Amino acid sequence: MFAIILTGGKQYKVDEGDIIFVEKLGVEEGDEVKFDKVLAVSNENGFVAGAPYVSGASVTAKVVRNGKAKKIYVMKYKAKKNEKKKIGHRQPYTKVQIVKIEG
């Protein structure tokens, strides 16, 4: 059984027990979060695709950790102008474990 969910502007294919990294949700560690935007569900009865979402379907997940990804560096450079700028960025994320898929 798997489901395709939409969160943070991205789509994720999830199974029960999977651990995924999603955009920061603003939920405390140990809490449960429910994803209602389910695009498709596959179970023993077959495959159901939503238009755009599957009605009555939801995915429950437990928040494992909130954190920041590895730092990336971006260099801006203009030739012949003696202009250089180094910018760093760390993307925040929420690590969740899928507990239950309903639908």
Backbone as JSON Lines, residues from 0, in Angstrom:
{"i":0,"aa":"M","n":[0.84,-1.17,0.0],"ca":[0.0,0.0,0.0],"c":[0.88,1.23,0.0]}
{"i":1,"aa":"F","n":[0.61,2.16,-0.92],"ca":[1.35,3.4,-0.95],"c":[0.41,4.54,-1.28]}
{"i":2,"aa":"A","n":[0.89,5.76,-1.04],"ca":[0.12,6.96,-1.35],"c":[1.08,8.02,-1.89]}
{"i":3,"aa":"I","n":[0.51,8.93,-2.66],"ca":[1.27,10.08,-3.15],"c":[0.65,11.31,-2.51]}
{"i":4,"aa":"I","n":[1.48,12.03,-1.73],"ca":[0.99,13.2,-1.0],"c":[1.63,14.47,-1.54]}
{"i":5,"aa":"L","n":[0.98,15.59,-1.26],"ca":[1.49,16.9,-1.66],"c":[1.7,17.72,-0.4]}
{"i":6,"aa":"T","n":[2.94,18.18,-0.2],"ca":[3.25,19.05,0.93],"c":[4.44,19.92,0.58]}
{"i":7,"aa":"G","n":[4.36,21.18,0.91],"ca":[5.46,22.1,0.64],"c":[5.71,22.31,-0.84]}
{"i":8,"aa":"G","n":[4.68,22.12,-1.67],"ca":[4.83,22.31,-3.1],"c":[5.52,21.15,-3.8]}
{"i":9,"aa":"K","n":[5.73,20.04,-3.09],"ca":[6.39,18.87,-3.68],"c":[5.52,17.63,-3.46]}
{"i":10,"aa":"Q","n":[5.7,16.65,-4.33],"ca":[4.97,15.4,-4.22],"c":[5.9,14.29,-3.73]}
{"i":11,"aa":"Y","n":[5.37,13.45,-2.82],"ca":[6.16,12.37,-2.24],"c":[5.36,11.07,-2.34]}
{"i":12,"aa":"K","n":[6.03,9.99,-2.77],"ca":[5.44,8.66,-2.76],"c":[5.84,8.02,-1.45]}
{"i":13,"aa":"V","n":[4.86,7.67,-0.6],"ca":[5.15,7.18,0.73],"c":[4.49,5.83,0.97]}
{"i":14,"aa":"D","n":[5.13,5.03,1.81],"ca":[4.65,3.75,2.29],"c":[4.59,3.83,3.81]}
{"i":15,"aa":"E","n":[3.85,2.95,4.45],"ca":[3.84,2.93,5.91],"c":[5.22,2.55,6.42]}
{"i":16,"aa":"G","n":[5.73,3.34,7.38],"ca":[7.06,3.1,7.94],"c":[8.17,3.89,7.28]}
{"i":17,"aa":"D","n":[7.89,4.55,6.15],"ca":[8.9,5.36,5.47],"c":[9.28,6.58,6.28]}
{"i":18,"aa":"I","n":[10.52,7.0,6.15],"ca":[11.0,8.24,6.76],"c":[11.38,9.18,5.62]}
{"i":19,"aa":"I","n":[10.77,10.38,5.61],"ca":[11.03,11.35,4.54],"c":[11.36,12.7,5.14]}
{"i":20,"aa":"F","n":[12.05,13.51,4.34],"ca":[12.38,14.88,4.71],"c":[11.48,15.8,3.89]}
{"i":21,"aa":"V","n":[10.67,16.63,4.56],"ca":[9.77,17.56,3.89],"c":[10.13,18.99,4.29]}
{"i":22,"aa":"E","n":[9.54,19.95,3.61],"ca":[9.73,21.35,3.98],"c":[9.26,21.55,5.42]}
{"i":23,"aa":"K","n":[9.85,22.51,6.12],"ca":[9.56,22.74,7.53],"c":[8.07,22.95,7.75]}
{"i":24,"aa":"L","n":[7.51,22.22,8.74],"ca":[6.08,22.25,9.01],"c":[5.7,23.1,10.21]}
{"i":25,"aa":"G","n":[6.62,23.4,11.09],"ca":[6.29,24.19,12.28],"c":[5.56,23.37,13.33]}
{"i":26,"aa":"V","n":[5.88,22.09,13.44],"ca":[5.28,21.18,14.4],"c":[6.4,20.67,15.32]}
{"i":27,"aa":"E","n":[6.09,20.5,16.59],"ca":[7.08,20.05,17.56],"c":[7.46,18.58,17.33]}
{"i":28,"aa":"E","n":[8.65,18.21,17.76],"ca":[9.11,16.83,17.66],"c":[8.24,15.92,18.53]}
{"i":29,"aa":"G","n":[7.89,14.75,18.01],"ca":[7.05,13.8,18.74],"c":[5.57,13.95,18.44]}
{"i":30,"aa":"D","n":[5.15,15.08,17.87],"ca":[3.75,15.3,17.53],"c":[3.39,14.54,16.26]}
{"i":31,"aa":"E","n":[2.08,14.39,16.03],"ca":[1.62,13.76,14.8],"c":[1.07,14.84,13.88]}
{"i":32,"aa":"V","n":[1.26,14.63,12.59],"ca":[0.77,15.56,11.58],"c":[-0.03,14.74,10.57]}
{"i":33,"aa":"K","n":[-1.1,15.35,10.05],"ca":[-1.98,14.66,9.11],"c":[-1.91,15.36,7.76]}
{"i":34,"aa":"F","n":[-1.58,14.63,6.71],"ca":[-1.54,15.16,5.35],"c":[-2.87,14.81,4.67]}
{"i":35,"aa":"D","n":[-3.67,15.85,4.34],"ca":[-4.96,15.63,3.71],"c":[-4.9,15.72,2.19]}
{"i":36,"aa":"K","n":[-3.85,16.32,1.67],"ca":[-3.73,16.46,0.22],"c":[-3.1,15.19,-0.36]}
{"i":37,"aa":"V","n":[-3.93,14.18,-0.54],"ca":[-3.49,12.89,-1.09],"c":[-3.89,12.85,-2.56]}
{"i":38,"aa":"L","n":[-2.9,12.73,-3.43],"ca":[-3.14,12.74,-4.87],"c":[-3.54,11.38,-5.4]}
{"i":39,"aa":"A","n":[-3.03,10.3,-4.81],"ca":[-3.35,8.94,-5.25],"c":[-3.1,7.96,-4.12]}
{"i":40,"aa":"V","n":[-3.87,6.86,-4.14],"ca":[-3.73,5.81,-3.14],"c":[-3.78,4.46,-3.85]}
{"i":41,"aa":"S","n":[-2.88,3.57,-3.47],"ca":[-2.9,2.21,-3.98],"c":[-2.98,1.26,-2.79]}
{"i":42,"aa":"N","n":[-3.99,0.39,-2.78],"ca":[-4.14,-0.58,-1.7],"c":[-4.6,-1.9,-2.29]}
{"i":43,"aa":"E","n":[-5.06,-2.83,-1.44],"ca":[-5.47,-4.14,-1.92],"c":[-6.69,-4.08,-2.85]}
{"i":44,"aa":"N","n":[-7.47,-3.01,-2.77],"ca":[-8.65,-2.86,-3.64],"c":[-8.3,-2.3,-5.01]}
{"i":45,"aa":"G","n":[-7.1,-1.78,-5.17],"ca":[-6.68,-1.22,-6.45],"c":[-6.1,0.17,-6.3]}
{"i":46,"aa":"F","n":[-5.97,0.84,-7.43],"ca":[-5.37,2.17,-7.47],"c":[-6.46,3.21,-7.66]}
{"i":47,"aa":"V","n":[-6.41,4.28,-6.84],"ca":[-7.38,5.38,-6.94],"c":[-6.62,6.68,-7.1]}
{"i":48,"aa":"A","n":[-6.91,7.41,-8.17],"ca":[-6.29,8.71,-8.4],"c":[-7.33,9.79,-8.15]}
{"i":49,"aa":"G","n":[-6.91,10.87,-7.54],"ca":[-7.83,11.95,-7.23],"c":[-7.92,12.96,-8.35]}
{"i":50,"aa":"A","n":[-8.92,13.85,-8.23],"ca":[-9.1,14.9,-9.21],"c":[-9.44,16.2,-8.5]}
{"i":51,"aa":"P","n":[-8.55,16.96,-7.9],"ca":[-7.12,16.7,-7.79],"c":[-6.74,15.84,-6.59]}
{"i":52,"aa":"Y","n":[-7.62,15.73,-5.56],"ca":[-7.27,14.97,-4.37],"c":[-8.27,13.82,-4.2]}
{"i":53,"aa":"V","n":[-7.83,12.77,-3.51],"ca":[-8.7,11.64,-3.2],"c":[-9.53,12.01,-1.98]}
{"i":54,"aa":"S","n":[-10.87,11.95,-2.12],"ca":[-11.74,12.35,-1.01],"c":[-11.72,11.26,0.06]}
{"i":55,"aa":"G","n":[-11.62,11.69,1.31],"ca":[-11.62,10.78,2.43],"c":[-10.28,10.12,2.72]}
{"i":56,"aa":"A","n":[-9.27,10.41,1.94],"ca":[-7.95,9.81,2.15],"c":[-7.07,10.76,2.94]}
{"i":57,"aa":"S","n":[-6.24,10.18,3.8],"ca":[-5.28,10.97,4.56],"c":[-4.1,10.1,4.95]}
{"i":58,"aa":"V","n":[-3.0,10.77,5.25],"ca":[-1.78,10.09,5.67],"c":[-1.36,10.69,7.0]}
{"i":59,"aa":"T","n":[-1.16,9.84,8.01],"ca":[-0.74,10.29,9.33],"c":[0.75,10.0,9.49]}
{"i":60,"aa":"A","n":[1.47,11.0,10.01],"ca":[2.92,10.86,10.19],"c":[3.32,11.41,11.55]}
{"i":61,"aa":"K","n":[4.42,10.88,12.07],"ca":[4.97,11.34,13.34],"c":[6.24,12.13,13.06]}
{"i":62,"aa":"V","n":[6.36,13.31,13.68],"ca":[7.53,14.17,13.48],"c":[8.69,13.6,14.27]}
{"i":63,"aa":"V","n":[9.76,13.25,13.57],"ca":[10.95,12.69,14.2],"c":[11.91,13.8,14.61]}
{"i":64,"aa":"R","n":[12.09,14.79,13.71],"ca":[13.11,15.81,13.97],"c":[12.85,17.04,13.12]}
{"i":65,"aa":"N","n":[13.16,18.21,13.66],"ca":[13.22,19.46,12.91],"c":[14.69,19.85,12.83]}
{"i":66,"aa":"G","n":[15.13,20.28,11.68],"ca":[16.54,20.63,11.56],"c":[16.82,21.45,10.32]}
{"i":67,"aa":"K","n":[18.12,21.6,10.03],"ca":[18.57,22.32,8.85],"c":[19.47,21.42,8.03]}
{"i":68,"aa":"A","n":[19.37,21.56,6.71],"ca":[20.2,20.75,5.81],"c":[21.63,21.28,5.8]}
{"i":69,"aa":"K","n":[22.49,20.59,5.08],"ca":[23.87,20.99,4.95],"c":[23.96,22.36,4.26]}
{"i":70,"aa":"K","n":[24.93,23.16,4.65],"ca":[25.07,24.5,4.08],"c":[25.57,24.44,2.64]}
{"i":71,"aa":"I","n":[24.94,25.25,1.8],"ca":[25.41,25.39,0.43],"c":[25.89,26.83,0.25]}
{"i":72,"aa":"Y","n":[26.86,27.01,-0.64],"ca":[27.42,28.33,-0.89],"c":[27.12,28.74,-2.33]}
{"i":73,"aa":"V","n":[26.79,30.02,-2.48],"ca":[26.53,30.59,-3.79],"c":[27.48,31.77,-3.96]}
{"i":74,"aa":"M","n":[28.2,31.79,-5.07],"ca":[29.11,32.9,-5.36],"c":[28.52,33.76,-6.47]}
{"i":75,"aa":"K","n":[28.48,35.06,-6.23],"ca":[28.1,36.01,-7.27],"c":[29.37,36.74,-7.69]}
{"i":76,"aa":"Y","n":[29.59,36.83,-8.99],"ca":[30.82,37.4,-9.5],"c":[30.54,38.19,-10.76]}
{"i":77,"aa":"K","n":[31.1,39.39,-10.83],"ca":[30.99,40.21,-12.04],"c":[32.39,40.44,-12.57]}
{"i":78,"aa":"A","n":[32.61,40.03,-13.79],"ca":[33.94,40.14,-14.4],"c":[34.34,41.6,-14.6]}
{"i":79,"aa":"K","n":[35.59,41.88,-14.39],"ca":[36.21,43.19,-14.63],"c":[35.65,44.31,-13.75]}
{"i":80,"aa":"K","n":[34.89,44.0,-12.72],"ca":[34.29,45.01,-11.85],"c":[34.79,44.9,-10.41]}
{"i":81,"aa":"N","n":[35.66,43.92,-10.13],"ca":[36.15,43.67,-8.78],"c":[34.98,43.49,-7.8]}
{"i":82,"aa":"E","n":[33.98,42.75,-8.24],"ca":[32.77,42.55,-7.45],"c":[32.56,41.06,-7.23]}
{"i":83,"aa":"K","n":[32.65,40.62,-5.95],"ca":[32.44,39.23,-5.58],"c":[31.59,39.2,-4.32]}
{"i":84,"aa":"K","n":[30.7,38.2,-4.22],"ca":[29.87,38.07,-3.03],"c":[29.63,36.58,-2.78]}
{"i":85,"aa":"K","n":[29.9,36.15,-1.55],"ca":[29.7,34.77,-1.16],"c":[28.5,34.71,-0.21]}
{"i":86,"aa":"I","n":[27.51,33.88,-0.57],"ca":[26.29,33.77,0.22],"c":[26.1,32.31,0.61]}
{"i":87,"aa":"G","n":[25.76,32.05,1.86],"ca":[25.48,30.7,2.34],"c":[24.01,30.54,2.68]}
{"i":88,"aa":"H","n":[23.51,29.3,2.58],"ca":[22.1,29.03,2.87],"c":[21.95,27.63,3.45]}
{"i":89,"aa":"R","n":[21.13,27.5,4.5],"ca":[20.78,26.2,5.08],"c":[19.27,26.07,5.06]}
{"i":90,"aa":"Q","n":[18.76,25.11,4.29],"ca":[17.32,24.91,4.15],"c":[16.76,24.18,5.36]}
{"i":91,"aa":"P","n":[15.74,24.75,6.04],"ca":[15.12,24.03,7.15],"c":[14.24,22.88,6.65]}
{"i":92,"aa":"Y","n":[14.17,21.79,7.44],"ca":[13.37,20.64,7.04],"c":[12.7,20.04,8.27]}
{"i":93,"aa":"T","n":[11.73,19.17,8.02],"ca":[11.1,18.37,9.06],"c":[11.21,16.9,8.62]}
{"i":94,"aa":"K","n":[11.75,16.08,9.49],"ca":[11.9,14.65,9.21],"c":[10.69,13.95,9.82]}
{"i":95,"aa":"V","n":[9.9,13.26,8.98],"ca":[8.69,12.59,9.46],"c":[8.73,11.11,9.12]}
{"i":96,"aa":"Q","n":[8.05,10.31,9.96],"ca":[7.89,8.88,9.71],"c":[6.42,8.61,9.49]}
{"i":97,"aa":"I","n":[6.1,7.94,8.39],"ca":[4.71,7.66,8.02],"c":[4.19,6.55,8.94]}
{"i":98,"aa":"V","n":[3.07,6.84,9.61],"ca":[2.49,5.89,10.56],"c":[1.35,5.12,9.92]}
{"i":99,"aa":"K","n":[0.41,5.83,9.26],"ca":[-0.79,5.16,8.75],"c":[-1.26,5.85,7.48]}
{"i":100,"aa":"I","n":[-1.74,5.04,6.54],"ca":[-2.34,5.55,5.31],"c":[-3.8,5.1,5.31]}
{"i":101,"aa":"E","n":[-4.72,6.09,5.21],"ca":[-6.15,5.79,5.19],"c":[-6.7,6.18,3.83]}
{"i":102,"aa":"G","n":[-7.63,5.36,3.33],"ca":[-8.25,5.71,2.06],"c":[-8.41,4.55,1.24]}
